[in-house]
Amino acid sequence: MTELQDLVRGMPVEVAQINRSLKALWEQEGNVLTRASLINFAVYSEAPDALSANTQLMEQVTREHACRIILLAANPAASKQRVRAWISAHCHLIGATARQVCSEQIAFLLDGSSPDLLRNILFTHLDSDLPLYLWWQGEFSNQIDQQLWSWVDRFFFDSHSWREPAQQIKILRGSVASAGSRCVLCDLNWRRLIYLRLAVAQLFDHPWAAQQIDAIRDLDITYHPEYWTTAVLFVSWVARQLGWELDEKRDFEYRFKSGKADAPVAVRLTALPGPWIGDVKFGFDQGNLEVKWSGNFLETKLQGESQLKQMLPAGGTTLASLVQEELARGGEHLTYLGALKIAEELWSGE
Amino acid sequence: MTDKLPVNPLLQGLASRAMPEPCSVVIFGATGDLTHRKLVPALYNLAADGDLPPGLCLVGFARRDKTDEVFRTELEEAARKFSRQTINDDLWKNFASAIYYHRSEFGEVEGYHRLRERLNQLDKDRGTRGNRLFYLSAGPDQFENILTNLKSSGLADTPAGSWARVIVEKPFGTDLTTARHLNNTVHKCFEEACTFRIDHFLGKETAQNIMVLRFANSLFEHLWNERYIDHVQITASEQLGIENRAGYYEGAGALRDMVQNHLLQLLCLIAMEPPTDLSADSIRDEKVKVLRSLRRIGRHDVVRSVVRGQYGDGSINGKPVVGYREEKNVKPESVTETYVALRLIIDNWRWADVPFYIRVGKRLPKGGTEIGIHFKNAPGVLFNRDQTGVRDGSQNVLVIRIQPDEGVSLRMQSKVPGASLRIQPVKMDFRYGTSFGKASPEAYERLLLDAMAGDATLFARRDEVEEAWRFIDDIEEGWHSEENESGLFFYPAGSWGPAEADQLIEKDGRAWRRL
């Protein structure tokens, strides 16, 4: 068994020797392996067993995105500060060649984590000249200081995992703003919606549906009970793009005023076990437009003066596939930021 | 009659490129090789990636008698063979439900009227919004027929809010006269803005990267001129022979088949000035300027600047292969060139006296397309040949590999570790495959999407095509003039071409890159 195969499980190293150990590794294995890295991808978590779970997740992500991975598993409550580290690599065969392409991983267990410690660990071990993407898993605890914020190019999080998303967004925004950071906020909860949004948007390209867009009467959404935030983000997107204004908010029902229609639009959310968003139905006076999750696809239906049925891809459902999708996209996510303003209003007080 | 439809606000912010619009794609010559090997697999992959508008439908227009079902089955077989993704049965079923077959002769006017009725019905059934994309995949001798009938049947005209576009496959004519005639014929039916001339090299990821490399990095542009560049080489080599294309190739040859379009396009991307913006016409304006600046190679210069070759028997990958004249349907006395090497000069301020060497050939030892930018030697003041091993010609070379093993590499000099001062070239390498793990879409996927979205950047404009033909025509005329008639040199299959091609570059004190 080569040294590298040991490394896949994680080779413990002294923190001060990490870079030297990595260099030795590539010198040894350089004939059959190619080290590749386009970004520094740091993942922070305070969950128990985060290192193991995230190592498996990164094995998937690195199939499509070569990066230096820095896993940070923190235990802020520990009484004594201590840092332990391991190095490993995720290697994949590319094409028909026998050569493997590898993304190196440095994993840290941080006992007694603090903003100073986090910043120092990251700064010391970033691959130079590459962008820094930081994924904060779980609740955001404002452990990022100003200098570190200035290095973060894209900040990943999943608003689905937050108990109080409106409050969390407020803390996050405040932290980013006070640091003067220009990083891009990448919400994996928003990424969950990309194929659904594409399907809905493309369906409204149908000539008959296009004529109905300003005459939507109601919008019914079924969602998995744990994905209420996702359903609300979807509603917020529709509202923002179509210029709806929130008129009334009740338990899982909202009323929006549409500048172009006489009657308000009724939006109803229903929790049902199943996919994160199982069904979306736009009702018009004379028909409806529906998108329904069906296996690996979205079944789309247009019923009214015209009838149309289509199957469209639903995208991946795993966390790894969401991260891969997000990494494949650039831009500043302005549409998300616009929808977020409405989502915060809908999230708050629930 | 379709009223102008409102802008769909839900599409905003969904993608960083223009979104394709619902349309009917009509392929003329739908039972041919291109449809099966490239077009339908490309459309399927787009559907699988969620990039195709749901309202899209595909109509194959051809002479043979078959039903929709038979056509769909044939295309499914082809897609399973040629698609870059595995075919998902459910997705294929859904995709195939939007495929139809329309039997008609290309010259049968009534067939076009029936097609129009069918497309109008598809507008109602599938919401294609009156948009039509006509793909001319038939032989060039049918283009005039097809275009005239599209016009006379009203298919080329669309109501407000809808569009009709035509995609024309190469060859765009066989010389300037025929190219102009073809363009005029197209323009009787479709405006230039609705005409998309495919050069699939432009759809390749690496060809698109040439502009990004040059203009998104400040490093290169200052060096990208005659003060720093010694010469440029563009090579397109194939191991394959002519396969079953003798009918076409005998009348074309390497110059018309590859240089007139693909290689001159690559040359334009390398040599062009920065455009004022990224609109299709701004970019194509700059490419046309390059073509206009090419120094013409007339009959008196053709011997000095161009070498034509034809492969004889030899071996490829250790297996014996026959010579060109022994290939099926090739005349035994054929003088069609399967290899051509050229020395070109661009007469403008940026490229004055910088030769561009282009070579293309069949039955060469390796297949690949690449561009080599050879920089001038550093002054031999500090490091010289005798003491340190620096050889004349060990220039810095920036290589752009178009295919295979797509990427960019930079060759530079480095000291060899040790007590003595020895210098050796080393390579800094960027490979698409190991940097971007996800496979790029195939060229036709990108091109079809762009045509559906109305973005003509990656398609050749009328004046580009005609200027390229004007340049090529001079060479052809020179070849066939009395004084130059014997200028065809033979090379064994599996070698790097005729010795005369080596002499073409060696007489300038340079050498072809070793692929």
Interface residues (C-beta under 8 A of the other chain):
Chain A: T34 A36 L38 T62 R63 E64 H65 A66 H92 I94 G95 V101 I194 Y195 R197 L198 A199 V200 A201 Q202 L203 F204 D205 H206 P207 W208 A209 A210 Q211 I213 D214 V238 Q241 L242 G243 G295 N296 F297 T300 L302 S306 L308 Q310 M311 L312 P313 G315 A328 R329 G330 G331 L334 T335
Chain B: T2 L5 P6 N8 P9 L10 L11 Q12 G13 L14 S16 E21 P22 A48 D49 G50 P53 P54 G55 N88 D90 L91 N94 D123 K124 D125 R126 G127 R129 G433 T434 S435 F436 G437 K438
